[in-house]
Amino acid sequence: MAVQVSITNWAFWCGSNDHANLKYGTPGLLQSSKTGIGKADLASGLKPAWKRRLDLYGRAAAEVLATTLRTDDNPYIVFASRHGNIERTVELLHQVITDEALSPADFGMSVHNALVGIASINWSITESHTAVAAGPDSLVAGMTEAICQINDTNLPVILCYIDLPLPDVYRLLEQDAQTGTALAVRFEPLLNASQANSYTAEFGPTSKTPRVSAPLEAERFAKFLESGPSNHTLAGTNGCWTVSKNA
């Protein structure tokens, strides 16, 4: 399966509350790179009433998503995350076992696609969205959904992936690297062969490229879009996507 797409914008955030990096651009061109980006600096495109409801997880996702949006935009959004907002979920579990009253805010924002709902309201996005959680293959599965949607709807599609390190109580269950990572990639229909930033995305059942953690895979894909080689493979457990820049 091979699909022709255009990748027009990307954004990547990694780190934690006070020691984070943010960079974004168009393929082959780094437009901005900032270090020391704290939680308060993120999600500047959200109205204050919505921004106050978000923790680091939501703000980092909103920041990279906003960078790939355009004025009067109405794209299809694919939101991918392995663990979702796990900090809020753990807090809810703690409230249950200690017989405390559950926080309505934590409950509402722990839903897997809660951030996309806030983004849709804030930026008046009326197009549908999909939330994906596929274990260690969450990024690859998100890519699959994004490419299938652009092939089916012929609309711009933004893939937004985020995962933060697991809380201490679950940390030993995760063997992969523990790094806070958020990635957004904007795909658009390829209207003609000469269109700028055109790529071929091809799905295969196996890959010679060893599978790495989704956060590291997201970082490598961002580097590929920034200034990397002519192709990059996102390897998963049950398949892979090889994305190649067209000549």
Residue pairs with C-beta under 8 A, 6 or more apart in sequence:
1 202
1 203
2 200
2 201
2 202
2 203
3 147
3 150
3 151
3 200
3 201
3 202
4 190
4 198
4 199
4 200
4 201
4 246
5 147
5 150
5 187
5 188
5 189
5 190
5 198
5 199
5 200
5 201
6 187
6 188
6 189
6 190
6 191
6 195
6 196
6 197
6 198
6 199
7 27
7 185
7 186
7 187
7 188
7 197
7 199
7 225
7 243
8 26
8 27
8 186
8 187
8 188
8 197
9 24
9 25
9 26
9 67
9 68
9 184
9 185
9 186
10 24
10 25
10 26
10 27
10 68
10 183
10 184
10 185
10 186
10 222
10 225
10 226
11 22
11 23
11 24
11 63
11 64
11 65
11 67
11 68
11 182
11 183
11 184
12 22
12 23
12 24
12 64
12 181
12 182
12 183
12 184
12 218
12 219
12 222
13 20
13 21
13 22
13 37
13 42
13 60
13 63
13 64
13 180
13 181
13 182
13 183
14 20
14 21
14 179
14 180
14 181
14 182
14 215
14 219
15 21
15 37
15 179
15 180
16 56
16 180
17 38
17 39
17 56
18 36
18 38
18 39
19 36
20 35
20 36
20 37
20 38
20 60
20 180
21 33
21 34
21 35
21 37
22 32
22 33
22 34
22 37
22 42
22 63
22 64
23 30
23 32
23 33
23 34
23 222
23 226
24 30
24 31
24 32
24 64
24 67
24 68
25 31
25 32
25 225
25 226
26 197
27 197
27 225
27 226
27 245
28 197
28 225
28 226
28 227
30 226
30 227
39 55
39 56
39 59
42 56
42 59
42 60
42 62
42 63
43 51
43 54
43 58
43 59
43 62
43 63
43 66
44 63
44 66
45 62
45 63
45 66
45 69
45 122
45 123
46 54
46 62
46 66
46 118
46 119
46 122
47 122
50 118
50 121
50 122
51 59
51 62
53 105
53 109
53 118
54 62
54 109
54 115
54 118
55 85
55 87
55 88
55 109
56 164
56 180
57 85
57 87
57 88
57 115
57 162
57 164
58 85
58 109
58 114
58 115
58 118
60 162
60 164
60 180
60 182
61 79
61 115
61 160
61 162
61 182
62 115
62 118
62 119
63 182
64 160
64 162
64 182
64 183
64 184
65 77
65 119
65 158
65 160
65 184
66 123
67 184
68 158
68 184
68 185
68 186
69 75
69 123
69 158
73 123
73 125
73 156
74 124
74 125
74 126
74 127
74 155
75 125
75 127
75 155
75 156
75 157
75 158
75 186
76 127
76 128
76 129
76 130
76 149
76 150
76 153
76 155
76 156
76 157
76 158
77 116
77 119
77 120
77 125
77 127
77 129
77 130
77 157
77 158
77 160
78 129
78 130
78 132
78 142
78 145
78 146
78 149
78 157
78 158
78 159
78 160
79 112
79 113
79 115
79 116
79 129
79 130
79 131
79 132
79 142
79 160
79 161
80 131
80 132
80 133
80 134
80 138
80 139
80 141
80 142
80 145
80 159
80 160
80 161
80 162
81 112
81 131
81 132
81 133
81 138
81 161
81 162
81 163
82 133
82 134
82 135
82 136
82 138
82 163
82 214
83 133
83 163
83 164
83 166
84 110
84 112
84 133
85 109
85 110
85 114
85 115
86 164
86 166
86 167
86 170
87 164
87 167
88 106
88 109
88 110
89 110
90 167
90 169
90 170
91 103
91 106
92 102
92 103
92 106
92 107
92 110
94 100
95 101
95 102
95 103
95 106
96 102
108 114
109 115
112 131
112 133
113 129
113 131
116 129
116 131
116 160
119 125
120 126
120 129
127 155
130 145
130 149
132 138
132 141
132 142
132 145
134 140
134 141
134 142
135 237
136 176
136 211
136 213
136 214
136 236
136 237
137 214
137 236
137 237
137 238
138 161
138 163
138 214
139 161
139 183
139 214
139 217
139 218
139 221
139 234
140 214
140 217
140 234
140 235
140 236
140 239
140 240
140 241
141 236
142 159
142 161
143 159
143 201
143 234
143 241
144 203
144 239
144 241
145 159
146 157
146 158
146 159
146 185
146 187
147 157
147 187
147 201
147 203
147 241
149 155
149 157
150 156
150 157
150 187
150 188
150 189
154 189
155 189
156 186
156 187
156 188
156 189
157 186
157 187
157 188
158 184
158 185
158 186
158 187
159 183
159 184
159 185
159 187
160 182
160 183
160 184
161 181
161 182
161 183
161 184
161 214
161 218
162 181
162 182
162 183
163 180
163 181
163 214
163 215
164 180
165 171
165 178
165 179
165 180
166 173
166 174
166 178
171 178
176 212
176 213
176 214
176 215
176 216
177 212
177 213
177 215
177 216
179 213
179 215
179 216
179 219
180 215
181 214
181 215
181 218
181 219
182 218
183 218
183 219
183 221
183 222
185 221
185 225
190 198
193 246
198 245
198 246
199 243
199 244
199 245
199 246
200 243
200 244
200 246
201 241
201 242
201 243
201 244
202 241
202 242
202 243
202 244
203 239
203 240
203 241
204 239
204 240
204 241
204 242
205 238
205 239
206 239
206 240
207 233
207 235
207 236
207 239
207 240
207 242
209 233
209 235
209 240
210 235
211 235
211 236
211 237
212 220
212 235
217 234
217 235
220 232
221 232
221 234
221 243
224 232
224 243
230 244
230 245
231 242
231 243
231 244
231 245
232 242
232 243
233 240
233 241
233 242
233 243
234 240
234 241
234 242
234 243
